[in-house]
């Protein structure tokens, strides 16, 4: 993207992340309706799959991007005092980064997401 249209990149990231979130969520729900894991061992096998871990990480990344772009746009549009805007964006960024590291640690290390 060029510097002449900085909003286009954010718009595109949000649309791409929305497509992934919109496809992944119903497919995962359908999977659990059709074949729900009945025991801890089945959950462990399901979550240990590299495909599942990759899709969870991609879901988390898409959710982080989608949330950041959406909250950032709302704050930039409706919060006018500079220091309040800076504090809100910093707080949201810290929370999203912390959640991203939590998901990364729990999926990459093979821990449960609890």
C-alpha positions in Angstrom: 0.0 0.0 0.0 1.2 3.5 -0.6 1.5 6.4 1.9 -1.1 8.3 -0.1 -3.9 5.9 1.2 -2.9 4.9 4.7 -6.5 3.9 5.6 -6.7 1.4 2.8 -4.2 -0.9 4.4 -6.1 -0.9 7.7 -9.4 -1.4 5.9 -7.9 -4.4 3.9 -6.4 -6.0 7.1 -9.8 -5.8 8.8 -11.6 -7.3 5.8 -9.2 -10.1 5.4 -9.3 -10.9 9.1 -13.1 -10.7 9.1 -13.2 -13.3 6.3 -11.0 -15.7 8.2 -12.9 -15.2 11.5 -16.2 -15.5 9.6 -15.2 -18.8 8.1 -13.3 -20.4 10.9 -15.8 -19.8 13.7 -18.8 -21.6 12.1 -16.6 -24.4 10.8 -15.2 -25.0 14.3 -18.7 -24.9 15.8 -20.0 -27.3 13.2 -17.1 -29.6 13.9 -17.8 -29.6 17.7 -21.5 -30.2 17.0 -20.9 -33.2 14.7 -17.9 -34.7 16.5 -17.5 -33.3 20.1 -14.5 -34.6 22.1 -15.9 -36.8 24.8 -12.8 -37.1 27.1 -9.7 -35.3 28.1 -7.7 -37.7 25.9 -9.8 -36.7 22.8 -9.3 -33.0 23.6 -5.6 -33.6 24.0 -5.3 -35.3 20.6 -7.4 -32.6 19.0 -5.3 -29.7 20.4 -2.0 -31.5 19.8 -2.6 -31.5 16.0 -0.3 -29.1 14.1 -3.2 -28.1 11.9 -5.4 -27.2 14.9 -2.5 -25.3 16.6 -1.8 -23.4 13.3 -5.5 -22.6 12.8 -5.8 -21.4 16.5 -2.7 -19.2 16.1 -4.0 -17.8 12.8 -7.4 -17.2 14.4 -5.7 -15.3 17.3 -3.7 -13.2 14.9 -6.8 -12.4 12.8 -8.7 -11.5 16.0 -5.9 -9.3 17.2 -5.6 -7.4 13.9 -9.4 -7.1 13.6 -9.8 -5.8 17.2 -6.9 -3.4 16.9 -8.0 -1.8 13.7 -11.6 -1.5 14.9 -10.8 -0.1 18.3 -8.1 2.2 16.9 -10.6 3.6 14.3 -13.3 4.2 16.9 -10.8 5.9 19.3 -9.3 8.1 16.6 -12.7 9.1 15.4 -14.5 9.8 18.7 -11.8 10.5 21.4 -10.4 14.0 20.8 -8.2 14.9 23.8 -4.7 13.7 22.8 -3.6 12.4 26.2 -6.9 10.4 26.6 -6.5 9.0 23.1 -2.9 8.0 23.7 -3.8 6.4 27.0 -6.7 4.4 25.5 -4.7 3.2 22.5 -1.7 2.3 24.8 -4.0 0.4 27.1 -5.7 -1.5 24.3 -2.3 -2.3 22.6 -0.9 -3.6 25.9 -3.9 -5.8 26.5 -4.0 -7.2 23.0 -0.2 -7.9 23.0 -0.5 -9.7 26.4 -3.4 -11.8 25.1 -1.4 -12.6 22.0 1.5 -13.8 24.0 -0.8 -15.8 26.2 -2.3 -17.6 23.2 1.1 -18.1 21.7 2.5 -19.6 24.9 -0.4 -21.9 25.4 -0.6 -23.2 21.9 3.1 -23.4 21.0 4.0 -25.0 24.3 1.2 -27.6 24.1 -0.6 -26.3 27.2 -4.3 -26.3 27.6 -6.1 -23.0 26.9 -7.5 -22.6 30.4 
